[in-house]
């Protein structure tokens, strides 16, 4: 027997929605281990959800795609997808799920150095996570809040949030979150020039294998490279950066590759290997430009501006500075455009929801009115039917009375003389009259059935000719 695969349209709506949910679930589970596969699954889920107008599927896929766009430094789409995910979650009343795209928006603003806005978004995300006891999401938000406070030079608050995040990760036995939190905590200490606590956290982080294998482990090693760089041990830093770059090239992870090339270029500049620094930074720029990583392109211009300044090349330094600010402005404008666009989308969704609610209330009101009318019509029909039966019963009784009179006259004028001529037995005469009397009830029933049948037939004919009458024929 040959089995043919079922076409998409052969699945019921519920089955198609379940398939979309599974795609999004798989994309979410592997967003750390296989970013490329995760993005493809989320994109497939998004397309299917769009065709089906399945709001939950759209929200989940947009949130995941927003995360991947952020990882690729595609700020414009990271904003757009995250805002749209929030609007769909609000539409379906999925308050808990809003915390994830809020968290993504917070990281996005953090990447743009909009730390105040980032902190507001993280606080909003954390509030939702706390309300729904979602410690897994809260752990992610807390460690990023810790990062923000480290930028504010508030080490005590940063460590407090980092410690809470670590506690949640260990409580949930989430090894990947524990590893990441330790690594970020190490960077917080490093930014405060607390080298002892910093290296301790980095080494503890390395005891936990990363879910994405060599890439994640070497990213942690690159943080140790940053630790050496802060202590002006640049040759040691370059060893760690080169190892990460080698891994990124092997895995074809462009974003990590470009970021690492910038770290290497910065190290070269600090040890006055200017030619090598300019070469690798320009290569990083070309690669970033090919992927439209505007944020990274801005970072490269900033580094090249610094090199030009050290070379006393004011013209080139000013040119890079102008390009740096132009890209930052472009990113800001893209963010603003995305926000305006998605405010419009949210307004449209809210307007549609209000219209749907008004229509629903109108339909409920109309249904209630129809139900009351149907009930009144039913009562009226039953009353009319009962009245008709009473009238027919009375009419049948009247006809029976006329028949009784006729039978009495027939008996007295015709039957009695005949009976008397044949017999003088009084009982025979009485029996004849009794028989006639007993016939009256069957006669009355006959008339009543005949009249009711006629009435029902007339009612049916009137319904056919005047269907709007609802049975009110009499």
N, C-alpha and C positions, 0 to 999 in steps of 0.2 A: 504494500500500500504506500502511495506517495503522499507525503505530508507537505502541504503548501503553507508558507508563513502567512499569518493573518495580517491584513492591511490595517493601517492606523484607524481608518474609519470603522472597522469591524469591532473595535473595542467600544464598550460603553463609556460614557463621560466619566463615571467614577473610576473606571479602570485606567483611562488615560491620565486622570489627575493623580492617581496612585503612582503611575509610571513616572510622572514629572517629579513627584515628591521623592521617589527613590533616586532619581538622577541628581537632584539637589543635595540629598543626604550623602550620596557618594562623593559629590564635589566638595562638600564641607569636610568630610572625613579625611580626604587626601589633599587638602589645600596646603598643608605643610610638607607632605612627603612627595607629591608630584604636582607641582603648580600648573604645568602645562596641561596635564590630563584633567585636573580639577576645573580649569578655565573652559576647556572644551565641553565637559559635561554640563557645566552651568550654562554655557551658551546654547547647548542643545535643549536644555530644560526651558530656557527663556523663550526660544523660538516656538516650542510646543505650547507653552503656557500662553503666549501671545495669540497663537492661532485659536486656542480654546477659550480665551478671555478668562483664564484661571488666575485670580488675583494673588492667592497665596504662593502659587508657583512663580509668578512674576516677581513678587517681593523677595522670596528666598534666592532666586537666581540673580537678581540685581544686586543684592547684598554681597553675594560671593564674587560676582564680577567686579563690584566696586573695590573689594579687597585686592583682587589681582591687578586691577588698573593702578591702584596705589603702589603695589610692589614693583610695578613696571615704571613708576614715576609718571604715569599718565594722569596728571592731576585733574584735568578737565573732566575726563570720564569717571574718575574716582568720585568727584563731587556729584556729577550728574546721576550716576547709578545709585549712590548712597541716598541722595535726596528722594529719588523715585521709589526706592525700597521703603523708605520711611512713609511716604505718602500711601503706598499700597497697604502697608501694615496698619496704618491708621484707618484706612477704608474698611478693612476686615476686622478691626478691633483687636489686633494681635499686639497688645501693649508690650508684653515681655520681649518679643523679638526685635522691637525698635532699638534696644540697647546695643545690638551688634553694629548696625550701620552708623549709629551715633558715635560709637567707638572708632569706626573707620574714618569718619569725618574729623574726629579729634586728632587722630594720627596725621591725617592730611594737612590740617592746619599747623600741626607741630612741625611737619616737614618744611612748611613755608615760614617758620619762625613766628607764626601768629599764636604765641603761647597763651595769651589771655583767652582767646576764643577757643583754643584747644582744651584748656582747663574747664571752661564752661561746659563744653560738650562731654568731656569725660565725667564731670560731676553729674550731669543729666543721665548719662549712661549708667553710672554707678547707682544712682537713686532708683532707677528701674530695676536693676539687677538685685539690689537689696530688697526691694518690695516683693519680688518674686522668688527670693532665696536662690538666685542663680549664681552660686559661688564661682563656677567655672568662668563665666563672663566677667564677674566682678574682679577676679584675680587678674585677668588681662587688662582691665581698665585701671586698676590700682597701680600696677607697675608702670603704666604710661603716665599716670598722674605723678608718680614718684620721679619719673624722668623730667617732667615739666618743672617740678619744684627744684630739681638739681640745676636747671637752667636759671631759675630765680635765685640761685645760691643759698637756698634754704635746705641745708643738708639734713637737719633733724627731721623735718617734715617728710622729705624725700625718703629717708631710711624707714620712717614709720610706715609709710604706704607700701614700700618694698617688702618690709617684714610681714605685713598683713597679707600681701599677695602670695608670698612664699608659704605662709601658714595655710592658706586656702589650697594652694597647689599640692602641698603634702597631705592635707586632710583628704583631698579627692584622689590622691595617688596619681596625679597628672605629672608624669615625669618630664614631658616636653615643656610644660609650663614652668616646672621647677627649674629645669636647665636654663630656660630663657630668662627667668626672673633673676637667677644667680648671676647670669652674664650681665644683665642690665644693672643690677646692684653693684657689680664690679665697676661698671662704667661710671656710676654715680659717685662712688668713692674716688675713682680716678680723676673725675672732673674737679673734685675737692682736694686733689693732690694727696689723698690718703692711700699711699701706695701699698702698705701692708694689708689693709682690709681689702683693697682692690684685687691684688693677686690671689688672696685667699679665696675670694668669691669665684674668680676665673678658674682656678684649679678645681674647686668643688664642682663647678659647672661641667668641667671636662670629664668628671667621673660618670656623668649620665650621657649615654650615647644619644645623638640627635636623631630624630625620626627621619630626617632627610639625609642621613648618612654623612659622607665626607664633607658635603657642602656645609651643613650645620656645624659640624665639629671644627672645620677650618675657619668658619666665621668667628667662633669662640677664640681660636688661636690668633686670629687677626686682632681681636681685642687685646690679647697679650702683646701683640705687636704695637698696638696703640699705647700700651703701658710702657713699653721700652721707648717709644717715640717721645712720650712726655718726659722721660728721664734723659732725653737726648742720646739714646743708644740706637741711632738710626740704622746701622748695619743689621742689628738684631731685628729691628722692625721690618726691614726689607725682606728678610728671610721668611717671616710669617706671611707678609703680604704676597710674596712670590708664590708661596704654597697655595694660598687661597685663589690667586689668579689662575694657577695651573688647574685647579679643581673646577673653577667656573668655566674655563675654556673647554675642559673635557666634557662637562655636562651641558655646555652651550647655554649657560645661564647668563644672558647678556647684561642684565641689570647689575648683578654682583660683579661681573667682569669690569664694567665701566666704573663702578664705585671704587673697586680695588685699584684700578689704574690711577684714579685721582689720588688715592692714599699714597701710592708709590711715587707719583709725580711730586706730591707735597714733600715726601722724604728726600727725594733727589734735590729739590730746591733748597731744603734746609742744610744739606751737606755740600751745597754749591756745585752740584752736577747739573748745571742749568740746561745744557744742550739736551741731556737725557730727559730732564723734567719737561721741557717744552715739547719734545718729541712724543712722549707717552700721553701728555695732557691733550695734545692735538689729536692723537689717535683716539683718545677717549671721547673727545668732542665729536669727531666724525661718526663714531659708533653711536653715541647718544643722539646725534642729529638724525641718523638713519632710523632710529626707533622713536623719534620725537619725544625724548626724555627732557622736557624743557627745564625742569628743576635741576637736573644734572648738568645740562648745558650752561645754566647760569653759574653753577659752582665752578665749572672749568674756566669760564671767563674771569671769575673772581681770583682764581689761582694764577692765571696768566697775567692778570692785572698786577698782582703782587710781584711776579717775576720781572715784568717790565719796569716796575717801580725800582726794584733792586738794580736793574741795569741802567737806571736813569733815563729810560726811554719814555718820556712823559706822553708823547703822542700815542704810542701803542698802549700805554697804561690807561689813558683817557678813553681810547677806543673800546678796550675791553670793559671798562667801567660802564660806559654807555650801553654796551650790549648786555651787560649783566643787569642793569636797571630796566632795560627794555624788556628782557625776558621775564623779570620779576613782575613788571607791570602787565605783561601778556598773561602770565599765570593768574594774577589777581583779577584781570578782566574776565578771563575764562571762568574763574570761580564765581564772580558776580553774575555773569551771563547764565551759568548753570543754576545758580540760586534763583534768579528771576524766572528762568524757564520752568523750574520745578515748583516755584510758588504758583505759577500759572497752572501747572498740571494739578497741584494740590487743590487750588480753587475750583478747577473744573470737576475734580473728583468729588469735592465737598458739595458743589452745586448739583451734580448728578445724584449724589446721595440724598440731598434735601428734596429734589424733585421726585425721586423714587419713594421717599418717605411720605411726601404729600399725596402722591398717587396711591400709595398703599392705604393711607388713612381714608382717602376718598373712596377707595374700593371697599374698605371695611364698613364705612358709613353707608355706602350704597347697598352692600350685602345685608347689613342689619335692617335697612329700610325694606329691602325686598323680602327678607325673612318675615318681618312684621306684616307686610302686605299679603304674603302667601298664607300666613297664619290667619289673618282676618278673612281672606278669601275662602280658606278652608272652613272656618267657623260659619261664614255666611252660606257657603254651599251646603254644609251639614244642616243648618237651620232651614234653608229653602227645601232641601230634600225631606226633612222631617215634616215641614208644613205641607209639602206636596202629598206625603203619605197620609197625613191626617185628613186632608181635603179629599183624597181618593177614597179613603176609608169611609168618610161620611157619605160621599157620593154613592159608593157601593152599597152602603146601608140603606140609602134612599131607594136605590134600584131594587134592592131585595124586598123592601117594604111594598113597593109597587107590585113586585112579583107575588108577594104574600097575599095582597088584596086580590090580585087576579086569580090566584089559586083558591082563595076563599070563595070568590064568586063562582069559579068553575066547579068547586066542590058542592056548593049549595044549589046551584042551578042545573048542574049536569050529572055529577057523580052520585050525589045522594039519591035522586029518584031512581037511578039505575040499580044502586045497591038495595034500596027498599023494595023494588019490584021483584028482586030475586030472593031476598031474605029479610026476615023481621028481627034478625039477631042484632042487638044494639052494639055488641062488641065488635062486630065487623065494621059497622059505621064509624065507631071510635078509632079503630085500627087504621082506617083509611085516612082520617083526619090527622092522626099521629104521624103517619108516613109522610104526609104533605108538610107537616110542621118540621120534621127532621131534615127535609130537603132544603129548608131555608138557609142553614149554615153553609153547606157546600155551595149553594148558589151565590151567597154573599162572598165567599172566598174566590169563587170563579171570577165574579165581577171585579174584585179587588186586584187579582193577578192580571186580568185583562187590561185594566186601566193603568196599572204600574208599568206593564210592558209597553203600552202605548206612550206613556210619559217618558220612559227611558229612550225609546226610539226617537221621539221628538227632540229630546235633549241632545242626542248624538248628532242629529241632522243640523241643529242650530250651531253646535261646536264646529262643524265642518264649514258652514257658511259664514259664521262669525267667530273665529277662534279666539279673539280678544275678550270674549264675554266671560271666560272663567266659570262657566256652568250656571250663570244667573239667567235661567230661561223663563222662570215663572213669575 
